[in-house]
Every structure is written in C-alpha cells, then in structure tokens.
Amino acid sequence: MKRKKATVKEGEPAPKAKPYPRINFRVSDAELLKIEADATAQGLKTGAYIRWLAIERPETRPQRRPFPAEVLLRQLKGEAGKVDGNLAQLLKLANRGEPVPVEDLAAAANAVRDFFIHALERLREG
C-alpha cells in the first residue's frame, strides 16, 4: 500500500506522518550474531536483511551498510576538504596581493604532508 502525499496550505502546519508499523521479536545472542554477520555479508543493515528474507518484493528500499572502503573514502575526502579549504584561504590572500603569514603557509604544507601520510597508512590497512 503506497502512502499519499498530503497537500498543505500555506501557513498551516504539515500533518504528522503516521509511522510505519514495527515488528519486534527476540533472539538469542548467538542468533543475533549470526543474523548480523549474514546481513553484513549481504551488505545490508539487519532490518533490511530480515525484510529481504521475509518478503519476496519489499515495498521499502533496503538500507545497505556501507562497505569499509566507502567509509574510508568518505573520511579521506573529508580530511582532504579541510586541507583544501585552508590552502584556498591562503591562495585567496596571495591573489589579492596581501601577505601570506609564513606560519600559516608552513602549517598548510604540514597538513598536506600529514594528510598524504595518513591516507597512505589507512589505504594500506584497509
């Protein structure tokens, strides 16, 4: 059964969405470990894995668990973004003809070096 989108008039609060029904059940510690391991092997979160087992064509989209390489890539991209932002600020100063503080330039160079060292270490681990 698909849900209909409610139309809201301007100035009125949006109606609260009815939560989806939930199913709860108990498992032993060993069963939980097995279920979680099987879900991870399929790349799914535990609930999505159980839904996938129980229903031939689930209506909801499965939530997959990110692969370790994806998590690592996101972390490295975040760190690279921080370094990039610092360098961009220094280049902005230089392009305007303003003096770039030597300490800031040295710190940015060290940050780039540290990032590459850290990234290579993480890639070798992962």
C-alpha positions as CSV (number, residue, x, y, z in Angstrom):
1,M,0.0,0.0,0.0
2,K,1.5,3.3,-1.1
3,R,1.2,6.4,1.0
4,K,-0.4,9.5,-0.5
5,K,1.4,12.9,-0.1
6,A,-0.7,15.3,1.8
7,T,-1.2,18.8,0.4
8,V,-0.6,21.6,2.8
9,K,-2.0,25.1,2.5
10,E,0.4,28.0,3.1
11,G,0.6,29.0,6.8
12,E,-0.7,25.7,8.0
13,P,1.4,23.2,9.9
14,A,2.2,20.0,8.0
15,P,0.2,16.9,9.2
16,K,2.2,14.4,11.1
17,A,3.0,11.3,9.1
18,K,1.7,8.1,10.5
19,P,4.7,5.9,11.5
20,Y,5.1,2.6,9.7
21,P,4.2,-0.5,11.8
22,R,7.1,-2.2,13.5
23,I,7.7,-5.9,14.2
24,N,9.8,-6.9,17.2
25,F,11.0,-10.3,18.2
26,R,13.6,-11.8,20.5
27,V,16.6,-13.8,19.5
28,S,19.5,-15.4,21.4
29,D,22.9,-13.8,21.5
30,A,24.2,-16.5,19.1
31,E,21.2,-15.9,16.7
32,L,21.8,-12.2,16.8
33,L,25.5,-12.6,15.9
34,K,24.5,-14.9,13.0
35,I,21.8,-12.6,11.7
36,E,24.2,-9.5,11.9
37,A,27.0,-11.5,10.2
38,D,24.7,-12.6,7.4
39,A,23.3,-9.1,6.9
40,T,26.8,-7.7,6.8
41,A,27.8,-10.3,4.2
42,Q,24.9,-9.2,2.0
43,G,25.8,-5.5,2.5
44,L,22.5,-4.8,4.3
45,K,21.5,-3.4,7.7
46,T,19.9,-6.0,10.0
47,G,16.3,-4.9,9.5
48,A,16.7,-4.7,5.7
49,Y,18.2,-8.2,5.7
50,I,15.3,-9.7,7.7
51,R,12.8,-7.9,5.4
52,W,14.6,-9.2,2.4
53,L,14.4,-12.8,3.8
54,A,10.7,-12.5,4.7
55,I,9.2,-10.7,1.7
56,E,9.8,-11.5,-1.9
57,R,9.4,-7.9,-3.1
58,P,9.5,-5.5,-0.2
59,E,7.9,-2.1,-0.8
60,T,10.6,-0.2,1.1
61,R,14.0,0.3,-0.3
62,P,16.7,-1.7,1.5
63,Q,19.2,0.3,3.6
64,R,22.6,-1.1,2.8
65,R,25.5,-1.0,5.0
66,P,28.4,1.0,3.5
67,F,31.4,-1.1,2.6
68,P,34.6,-0.4,4.7
69,A,36.3,1.1,1.6
70,E,33.4,3.6,1.2
71,V,33.7,4.7,4.8
72,L,37.4,5.1,4.4
73,L,36.9,7.1,1.2
74,R,34.4,9.4,2.9
75,Q,36.8,10.0,5.8
76,L,39.7,10.7,3.4
77,K,37.6,13.1,1.3
78,G,36.6,15.0,4.5
79,E,40.2,15.4,5.6
80,A,41.2,16.4,2.0
81,G,38.4,19.0,2.1
82,K,39.8,20.6,5.3
83,V,43.3,20.8,3.8
84,D,41.8,22.2,0.6
85,G,39.9,24.9,2.4
86,N,43.0,26.0,4.3
87,L,45.0,26.2,1.1
88,A,42.2,28.1,-0.7
89,Q,42.2,30.8,2.0
90,L,45.9,31.3,1.7
91,L,45.7,31.5,-2.1
92,K,42.9,34.0,-1.8
93,L,45.2,36.2,0.3
94,A,48.0,35.8,-2.2
95,N,45.8,36.6,-5.2
96,R,44.6,39.8,-3.6
97,G,48.3,40.8,-3.1
98,E,48.1,40.5,0.7
99,P,51.0,39.0,2.6
100,V,50.6,35.3,3.4
101,P,51.7,34.6,7.0
102,V,54.7,32.2,6.9
103,E,53.4,30.2,9.9
104,D,50.1,29.6,8.1
105,L,51.8,28.5,4.9
106,A,54.0,26.1,6.9
107,A,51.0,24.8,8.8
108,A,49.2,24.2,5.5
109,A,52.2,22.4,4.0
110,N,52.4,20.2,7.1
111,A,48.7,19.5,6.9
112,V,49.1,18.4,3.3
113,R,52.0,16.2,4.2
114,D,50.3,14.7,7.2
115,F,47.2,14.0,5.1
116,F,49.1,12.1,2.5
117,I,50.9,10.1,5.1
118,H,47.7,9.3,7.0
119,A,45.8,8.5,3.7
120,L,48.6,6.0,2.6
121,E,48.6,4.3,6.1
122,R,44.8,4.0,6.0
123,L,44.8,2.6,2.4
124,R,47.4,0.0,3.3
125,E,45.3,-1.1,6.4
126,G,42.0,-1.2,4.6
